[in-house]
Amino acid sequence: MGEGDIARAIAEARSWVTANRAEARYRDGAASAVIEDGLRARVTAPDGHELVTDMTAGVGGGGSAPSPGWLLRAANASCIATLISMRAAELGVTLEGLEVVVDSESDDAGILDVDASIPPGPLSMRVAVRVAAASAPDDEVRELIVWGVDHCPVCDAVKRAVPVELKVDLGRAPRTRPSV
């Protein structure tokens, strides 16, 4: 899709959400993870898309795929890049190049339960954006970058405490699948 098509699609979606507020809130498609072998997991979406994760050998994984933590950073980076691109299309700003790099700082003492005072997840996250947009002044480009970060649902989930509901079904888990 070109910038004009993206801008039109966003305008139509915004108009629909405005007119249908009761239908704008919904439960997102589930991600279903099944352990295939060791710590290697295959994650499937309702539409059949799949991805695989694995942990490093240092914690017993095979290192055959990205870790779930890296996928969190990848999701954040790609989501922010997408939101910046969406906003640029809306404002008619042509981006000649865009790169979003997300890294984080972690302490393995948390995930490995070595120190209960250390959280198992990232302690901090950093977003670096490199962009070229000759069609707009720098301050306008900075504003659309900030808008993209502020409206990114993945980044929001990282920044804001999101309630997590745990449901447990003992004895009914699927059998693990053999390695593919």
C-alpha positions in Angstrom: 0.0 0.0 0.0 1.2 3.5 -0.8 1.0 6.5 1.6 -2.3 7.6 0.2 -3.9 4.2 0.6 -2.6 3.9 4.2 -4.0 7.4 5.1 -7.4 6.5 3.6 -7.5 3.1 5.4 -6.7 4.8 8.7 -9.3 7.5 8.1 -11.9 4.9 7.3 -11.0 2.8 10.4 -11.0 5.9 12.6 -14.5 6.8 11.3 -15.8 3.3 11.9 -14.4 3.2 15.5 -16.0 6.7 16.2 -19.4 5.5 14.9 -19.2 2.0 16.5 -17.6 2.6 19.9 -19.3 -0.4 21.5 -17.7 -2.7 18.9 -14.3 -1.2 19.0 -13.3 -3.2 22.2 -12.7 -6.9 21.7 -10.5 -9.8 22.8 -7.4 -10.1 20.6 -6.6 -13.3 18.8 -4.9 -15.8 21.1 -1.4 -17.0 20.7 -1.2 -20.8 21.5 2.3 -22.1 22.4 3.1 -25.9 22.5 6.5 -27.2 23.5 7.9 -29.3 20.7 11.3 -30.3 22.1 13.1 -29.2 25.2 12.5 -25.5 25.5 11.6 -25.0 21.8 8.0 -23.8 21.4 5.7 -23.5 18.3 3.3 -20.6 18.6 0.2 -20.6 16.4 -2.3 -17.8 15.7 -6.0 -18.4 15.0 -5.4 -17.7 11.3 -2.7 -20.4 11.2 0.4 -18.2 11.2 3.2 -19.7 13.2 6.5 -18.8 14.8 9.0 -20.7 16.8 11.0 -19.7 19.9 13.8 -21.4 21.8 16.0 -20.5 24.7 19.8 -20.4 24.7 21.9 -23.4 25.6 22.9 -21.6 28.8 19.5 -22.3 30.3 18.9 -25.7 28.6 17.5 -24.6 25.2 18.8 -25.4 21.8 19.3 -21.9 20.6 17.5 -22.9 17.4 15.1 -19.9 17.2 14.7 -16.4 18.8 13.9 -16.3 22.5 10.5 -15.0 23.6 12.2 -12.0 25.2 13.8 -11.1 21.8 10.4 -11.5 20.2 9.0 -8.9 22.7 11.7 -6.5 21.6 11.0 -7.3 17.9 7.3 -6.8 18.4 7.9 -3.5 20.0 10.4 -2.3 17.3 8.2 -3.4 14.4 5.0 -2.0 16.0 6.7 1.4 16.7 8.0 1.5 13.1 4.5 0.7 11.8 2.8 3.4 13.9 5.4 6.0 12.8 4.8 5.0 9.2 1.0 5.2 9.7 1.3 8.7 11.2 3.6 9.8 8.5 1.2 8.6 5.8 -1.7 10.5 7.6 0.3 13.7 7.7 1.6 13.3 4.1 5.2 13.0 5.3 7.3 10.8 3.0 9.8 8.7 4.9 12.9 7.9 2.8 14.1 5.5 5.5 13.1 4.4 8.9 14.8 2.1 11.4 13.6 1.4 15.0 16.0 -0.5 17.3 14.7 -1.7 20.7 17.0 -3.2 23.3 16.5 -3.9 27.0 18.5 -4.4 30.2 17.8 -7.6 32.1 19.2 -9.4 35.1 19.2 -13.2 34.9 19.0 -13.4 38.7 15.3 -12.5 38.3 14.2 -15.2 35.7 16.3 -17.8 37.5 14.9 -17.0 40.9 18.4 -16.3 42.4 17.2 -13.0 43.9 13.5 -12.5 44.7 14.0 -8.7 44.7 14.9 -8.7 41.0 12.0 -8.9 38.5 12.2 -11.7 35.9 11.5 -9.3 33.0 13.4 -6.4 31.5 14.5 -3.8 34.0 14.5 -1.1 31.3 13.9 -0.8 27.6 15.4 1.6 25.1 14.0 2.7 21.7 16.3 4.3 19.1 14.8 5.7 15.9 16.7 6.6 12.8 14.6 8.3 10.2 15.1 10.3 6.9 12.3 12.5 5.9 13.3 15.4 3.7 9.7 16.4 3.0 9.1 17.7 6.6 10.9 19.8 9.1 12.8 18.0 11.9 10.4 19.1 14.7 7.4 17.7 12.7 9.3 14.4 12.2 10.1 14.2 15.9 6.4 14.8 16.7 5.3 11.9 14.5 8.0 9.6 16.1 6.8 10.5 19.6 3.2 9.9 18.4 4.2 6.5 17.0 5.8 5.5 20.4 2.8 6.9 22.4 0.2 5.0 20.3 2.1 1.7 19.9 0.0 -1.0 21.7 3.1 -3.2 22.3 5.1 -0.3 23.8 2.0 0.6 25.9 1.8 -2.9 27.2 5.5 -2.7 28.3 5.1 0.7 29.9 1.8 0.2 31.6 0.8 -2.5 34.1 -1.6 -4.7 32.2 -3.8 -7.0 34.3 -3.0 -10.7 33.7 -5.7 -13.3 34.4 -4.3 -16.8 34.9 -6.5 -19.8 34.1 -5.2 -23.3 34.9 -6.5 -26.6 33.4 -4.6 -29.5 35.0 -4.4 -32.7 33.1 -5.7 -31.4 29.8 -2.6 -30.0 28.2 -1.8 -31.1 24.7 0.9 -33.7 24.3 4.2 -32.2 23.1 4.9 -32.5 19.4 8.1 -34.0 18.0 10.7 -31.7 16.5 9.9 -30.7 13.0 
